[in-house]
Amino acid sequence: MSSYECPHRLNITKVYPLQSPRGADIIISGYDDGLHILWRGGRPLSTASRTVTERVNDLSGTRTQHTEWNRPISIHKSPVTEDIPDKDKPRYEAEDEELDEDEPYPSFAQELKLSFGSPVLHLALPNIPQPSTTLQSRAQLPLLVKQRIVLAVACADASLRLITLPLTPPSASAKRNGRLGAQICDLSPSSSSSAMARDVALTWTNSSSLPVAEDQMDLDKPQQEASSANHEKLDLLVASSTSAHLETLTFYRIPIAFNDLTGGKIPNSVNPFHAVPLSSSSQCLRFSTAQYPSRQHSRLLIADVKGTLKIYDPFATKGRPSSRGTDASAEPGAWISAFNTAFQMPKGATSNYPGLAQRRKIVDVAWVSGAKAALVLLDRGEWGVWDIEAVTQKKMNTFAIQGFIGSADAAPSDLKNRSTQGLAPSTPNTRQQRQESLFGAPKPAAPATTSPRGGVCAVATAGSHGSLDDSVVLWYGSEAYHISSLASLWQRSLNSSGKDIGSLYGPGLSHIEGLDLSGEILSGITQFPTRSTALNLGALSQRDFAVTGEYRLVIIQSMRPQTPAKSLFTQATAGAGNGSSIFDQQLLDRGELDLGGMDRLLDGMGTRTNGFAPAATKKRVGFAG
C-alpha cells in the first residue's frame, strides 16, 4: 500500500480507463481550485524532463537550482491550449523503473494541476472498454478518445467544460511555460443560470441523427463492412442535470474535427441540442457502457432523490415507428423504463403511521452485464441488481440479486430475516467472515448521517467463453467490498433454489482491507485498469484500487505473498499447459476454491508425477499429518 499526500481537499477521484503510451496509470482528481492529474508507474521521465533550472536569490547571492515545477496552471492566464514545443516534449529514461521486491509500489512519475478558479465537484470519463473484453473489438472509438485524455467537469461556479489533454505526462519546462496542448470546450447552458450541475456524464455517438437502420444495430450482430465503419464520423455526447427554477436534463453534442497529430479538434464552445424537464431532482447520471454502434449506447441512467431509477434515450423516438418510416417532425427523446425502490419507515417510526413510509434512497448506480442490468446501492448499505432486460427478474421493481454491506446492526429488518432463513454455503470466504464475527472485536457503529455516503465502481471484464463480466467495488460509510465476478455471483444465486446468497456472507463478496486513511473520511474507491500481463485471466486478474480520503490518495496494490501452500501447488502444477489450473490457482490464492477445484489440482499433481512432466521437473509432494 502506498499513499500520496495532497495539499488541497479532494472532491472526487477517478482512474482513467487507458494508460499512457509508456504504461503509466492516470489518476484524475477534482479539488478546490480545479483538476489534479497524477501519472503513476510506467517508464520514468528523464531528469531533464522532470526538473527545471531556476535562479534563486538568497543571502549568499544569486544561485541556480533544479526543482520540480508543480505550481497550479491557470487556464485563463496561461496558454494551455497552445501546442507543446519540441524542446518541451517529455523525454524518458532508457529503462523502466526498478521496483523493490518487498514493496513493489510504482512511484508517481509526474503531476499536473490545472486551476479553474472554482472547485471541481463532478467529473465524467468515457466508458472505454478494456482490451480483455469483446466490447473493444466491436465498438467504434473516436481517434480523439484513443490518443488523448477526454473528460467533462462541472464546477461550483455553474461552469461545465469538456477538456482533452495528451496521455503522456508533461515535462517540467512545459508546465512552467504553460503550453500543454490542451483543448477546452465551454458547454453553455440553454439559459443564463447560476445553478450548479448535479452530475455529468460522457460518451460518444454518431455525428448525424441515427436513422432506423442504424438504430437497430447491436453489438451482438455482425458488424458492417470495415471500410464504411472506419470513415464514420463520431461526436462526443455530454449530459448534465441542473436545478434552477426547474430540474432540467441537458444534452450537448461536441463535433470532432479530424486531425492526425492530435487525434481530433473540438470547438471552443457549444450550445445544448436537447433538453428535457425532470419531475424530481437527480443525483446520478450514467451513460450506457454499450458503445456505439450499439442501439443502447445513448441510454442514460437517471437516479433521483425519491428512489426512482429511470432510463432516457435522447435519440430514441416516442412510440413505435410505422411501416412507412419515421416521422421527420417527431422530436427525438423518449423514456425507456423506470424502476422504483421499496418503501421503508424512517428510523424511530412505527408501522402505525404508514404515511411516513418513504422509498429507499439511491446512493449510487452503475451499468453492469453489458448495459443489460443496473447495480444500485441504497441507503443503509443495501445493494441490488435490476435486470433491465427482464431475463431473470420476475417482477418489475424486484432485484434479481441483492445483498447488504456494512455493519450487520444497521441492516434493514427484511434483509436480516431473509439472511436467517437458510444456512449460507460453507466456503473459505464464509468461514472467515463467521470467524471474524464470532471471535473478532465488534466494530463501532457508523454515526447516523442525514445523507448516506457510498458509491459503486463497476468495470467490464472478460468472462468465461468470451462472455462479459464485471468487477464491482461497493463502499458505504467506512467499509468497502469487492465482487471480482458479478456474473459468477449472479449465476450462483440462480442455482441456489431461490435463496438469496448475495448477502454479506455470500461467496464472491470480499472485504477490502487496508483502508487506513488516518482518520479521514472515505470519499470514494475506484479501480485501476488491469495490466497487459493479467488480461488473459479475465475476472480473476488481480486489481489495484485507488482510495480517496479528504487530503490523501491511498493505493491498495494486490500483493500475492509466496506462502508455503501456494509454493506447494505452484510447483506441482507448473508446466501443466492446462488453462483451468491457472484459474484454480487464482481461486486458491483468494481463498475461494471449492472442493471440485481442489480435486482438479490434486488430480493434476498426480498426473504429472506419473510421467507426463519431464524427469528433471518431477517433485515429490507430501502432506504433513
Helices and strands as residue ranges (DSSP letters): E 2-5, E 10-15, E 25-31, E 34-40, H 47-50, E 52-58, E 61-67, E 73-74, G 86-88, E 108-115, E 120-124, H 134-138, H 143-147, E 148-155, E 160-166, H 172-177, E 183-187, E 197-206, H 212-215, H 226-230, E 234-243, E 247-255, E 269-270, E 272-277, E 282-287, E 300-304, E 308-313, E 334-340, E 343-344, G 354-356, E 358-359, E 362-368, E 373-378, G 379-381, E 382-387, E 401-404, G 408-410, H 413-419, H 428-439, E 454-462, G 464-466, E 468-476, E 479-483, H 486-494, E 509-511, E 524-527, G 532-540, E 545-548, E 552-556, H 564-573, H 579-589, H 595-607, I 608-612, G 615-617
